[in-house]
Amino acid sequence: MISSMSEKKGEKGRIIFHVDMNSFYASVEISLNPSLKGKPLAIAGNPKERRGIIVTCSYEARKLGVKTTMPLWQAKKLCPELIVKAPNFDQYRKASTRMFQILREYTSIVEPVSIDEGYLDITEYVTDHPLKIAQSIQNRLLQEMNLPCSIGIAPNKFLAKMASDMKKPLGITILRKRDVQKILWPMPVSEMHGVGAKTAEKLHTIGMETIGDLAQGDEHQLQKLLGINGIRLKERANGIDHRRVDPESIYDFKSIGNSTTLPRDISSQNNLLTVLQKLAQTVSARLKNKEVYTTNIAVTIRYKDRTTLTRSKKLGNPIQEEMDIYQQAKSIFLKNWNGTPVRLLGITGNDLVDEKHAYKQLDLFTYEKDAKEELLLEAIDHLRKKFGEDIIKKGLKTSHKEGHTDTSFNKDFLLEDDE
């Protein structure tokens, strides 16, 4: 019988798990072909191309120096015996679906945050010690699916996420608030969940090198530097996080956009494209300010008779630059504009991903195309040399429910500028 934590835990707070699958794509391949177990395995965007990029790899490959986003030729040089397979996203999605089915057998309060990770709130569903429940989850995923995972146990989402990263593969880590100063504060601020490369750079300019520095930082200085996010990050660094585990959050529709009502109805294609370029510039600036990329571009056209048309395009890879946004918007506009006078134009970037996590999305779209771009490989290599190996990590994938238009960037959603 499931007993309520209100009887057992009193005012001690919530019990949150963060379940993070280990080397998920490679692990799924091994579960499908057990002969791969214990061997150096990599999933690459296009194994046939010399310039293919490593999407993920097994821990055996990692021990030999193979890393995510590494060029395939470089990985093969480090590990000639490397087994390389092309991504099989249908199988990965099936495994993900089954994984979350198992998690929901322990609690209905499950929040997926990507294909291979999610939060659980087990506070009201505890029948045993949380550590035993975590071990049960880990064992079931391993025995029933042959998939390893690491689990963080904590009183809130931030600490649970930090805990799950502390021991991989097959780790279970408990992180209490009283452990924050001893365990988290000595860590580099760049290793803190929620701190991207640009944010870490800004924090370094005011002498904040560790999580402890951030935790003890001046609030006014942080707010001036990072806005409200500065205060939020200081709270996180002190182990404070009031966010609830929200099963519906996977449907959040995150958007940043800009629209403008034209001073007069315009039918000149060149003039309309000029307006689009200006909108792309604004959207790009807002994306950079929020430190996010967009993976979906939408264009809104309102005609003289106030008929409004919105068309969107899912992108092969995340974009943020003005010219990239403009080219995508221009293509959508020219394909859908009927040639009559336009009253309003808008560009919106949907399905946002953190700058820090943008490269994760490459494996979800057209990783192979980017594998052909040597400049991308050089850029990734440059970032790693300049900011460290962890500059490009796995991250979140946002999803949305059709028709759902709430946004966590409300002030930026299709804002209209008066001209």
C-alpha positions, 0 to 999 in steps of 0.5 A, spaced: 500 500 500 502 506 498 503 511 504 503 518 504 510 522 505 506 527 509 506 522 514 513 520 514 517 526 512 513 531 515 516 538 513 522 535 510 520 537 503 520 533 497 523 527 494 525 528 487 529 523 482 533 525 476 533 519 471 539 520 466 540 514 461 547 513 460 550 513 453 543 512 451 543 511 443 549 507 444 546 503 450 540 502 445 544 499 440 547 494 445 541 492 447 539 490 440 545 487 439 548 484 445 555 482 441 557 489 442 557 489 449 564 491 452 566 494 445 568 501 443 562 503 439 560 510 436 554 512 433 555 517 427 551 522 423 554 518 417 559 512 418 560 512 410 563 519 410 570 521 412 567 527 416 562 524 419 561 526 427 560 522 433 553 523 436 555 519 442 559 513 444 560 507 449 564 508 455 569 503 452 570 508 446 570 514 451 576 511 455 580 511 449 579 518 448 573 518 443 568 524 445 561 526 442 562 531 436 568 529 435 570 528 427 569 520 425 576 520 422 579 523 428 575 518 433 578 512 428 585 515 429 584 514 436 581 508 436 582 504 430 577 498 432 572 503 433 565 500 431 561 505 428 553 505 427 548 510 423 543 513 428 536 509 428 532 514 431 525 509 431 529 504 436 531 510 440 524 513 441 521 506 442 526 505 448 525 512 450 517 511 450 518 504 454 523 507 459 518 513 461 512 507 462 517 504 467 518 510 471 510 512 471 509 505 474 513 508 480 509 515 480 504 519 476 509 525 477 514 524 471 517 530 467 520 528 461 526 533 459 529 530 453 529 523 450 533 520 455 532 524 461 526 526 466 524 528 473 520 524 478 517 526 484 516 520 489 514 524 495 507 522 495 508 515 493 514 512 497 513 505 500 520 504 501 527 508 502 528 513 496 535 509 495 531 502 495 526 505 490 532 508 485 535 502 485 529 498 483 528 503 477 535 502 475 535 495 476 529 494 472 531 499 466 538 494 466 534 487 467 528 489 462 531 493 457 539 492 458 539 500 459 544 503 464 542 509 468 544 514 473 539 517 478 540 523 482 536 524 489 535 530 492 529 535 495 529 539 488 530 539 481 536 543 481 540 538 486 537 532 483 540 534 476 547 536 479 547 529 483 545 525 477 551 527 473 556 526 479 557 518 478 556 515 471 555 510 469 550 506 473 551 511 479 546 513 484 547 519 488 544 523 494 545 530 494 542 534 500 541 541 502 546 541 507 551 538 502 551 544 498 557 548 501 561 542 501 560 538 495 557 544 490 561 550 492 568 548 490 566 546 483 567 551 477 561 555 476 561 553 468 559 546 471 553 548 474 547 546 471 543 552 468 550 556 467 552 556 459 559 558 456 557 566 455 554 566 462 560 563 465 564 568 462 560 574 464 561 571 471 568 570 471 569 578 469 566 579 476 571 574 479 566 568 480 570 562 478 566 557 483 559 555 484 561 558 491 563 564 489 556 565 485 552 563 492 555 568 496 555 573 490 552 580 491 545 580 488 545 587 485 551 586 482 548 579 479 542 582 477 545 588 473 550 583 470 545 577 468 538 580 470 533 576 474 537 570 471 542 572 476 538 572 482 535 565 480 542 562 479 544 565 486 538 561 489 540 555 485 548 555 487 545 555 494 541 549 493 534 553 492 529 551 487 522 551 488 520 549 481 515 543 481 516 536 477 511 538 472 508 532 467 505 537 462 511 541 461 513 537 455 508 541 452 511 548 453 511 552 447 517 556 447 518 562 442 521 568 441 519 573 435 518 580 433 512 583 428 511 589 425 505 593 423 507 596 416 506 604 416 502 603 409 500 596 406 505 594 402 505 590 395 513 591 393 517 584 394 523 588 395 520 592 401 517 586 404 524 583 404 527 589 407 522 588 413 523 581 414 531 582 414 530 587 420 525 583 423 530 577 423 535 582 426 531 583 432 529 576 433 537 574 432 538 579 438 533 576 442 535 569 441 542 571 443 540 575 449 536 569 452 542 565 450 538 560 446 537 557 438 531 556 434 529 549 431 523 552 428 522 558 424 515 561 423 512 567 418 506 571 419 503 575 414 497 579 415 494 582 408 490 588 407 483 585 409 486 583 415 486 575 413 492 572 417 497 567 415 502 563 419 507 558 416 512 555 419 518 550 418 522 545 422 529 546 421 535 541 420 539 544 425 539 550 431 540 557 428 541 564 431 544 568 426 541 574 423 542 571 416 540 564 417 534 566 420 532 571 414 534 566 409 529 561 412 524 566 413 525 569 406 524 562 403 517 561 407 515 568 405 516 567 398 512 560 398 506 563 401 505 570 399 499 571 395 502 577 392 497 582 395 498 588 399 501 586 406 499 590 413 503 586 418 509 581 418 512 577 423 518 572 424 518 567 430 523 562 432 519 556 436 522 550 439 528 553 443 534 550 445 539 553 450 546 555 447 549 550 451 545 544 449 544 546 441 549 541 439 545 536 442 539 537 437 544 536 431 543 528 432 535 529 432 535 532 425 540 532 419 547 531 423 550 528 417 549 534 413 553 538 418 558 532 418 560 535 411 562 542 414 569 542 416 568 549 419 563 546 424 568 541 426 573 546 427 569 551 431 567 545 435 574 544 436 576 551 437 570 552 443 573 546 446 580 548 446 578 555 449 573 553 454 574 546 456 572 539 453 565 540 457 563 546 452 558 542 448 554 537 452 548 533 452 542 537 453 534 538 453 529 538 447 523 542 448 517 539 445 510 542 444 503 540 443 499 543 437 495 549 438 498 550 445 501 557 445 504 559 452 511 561 453 516 562 458 518 568 454 512 571 454 515 578 453 518 576 447 512 572 443 511 575 437 512 582 440 509 588 435 514 594 434 510 600 432 514 604 427 
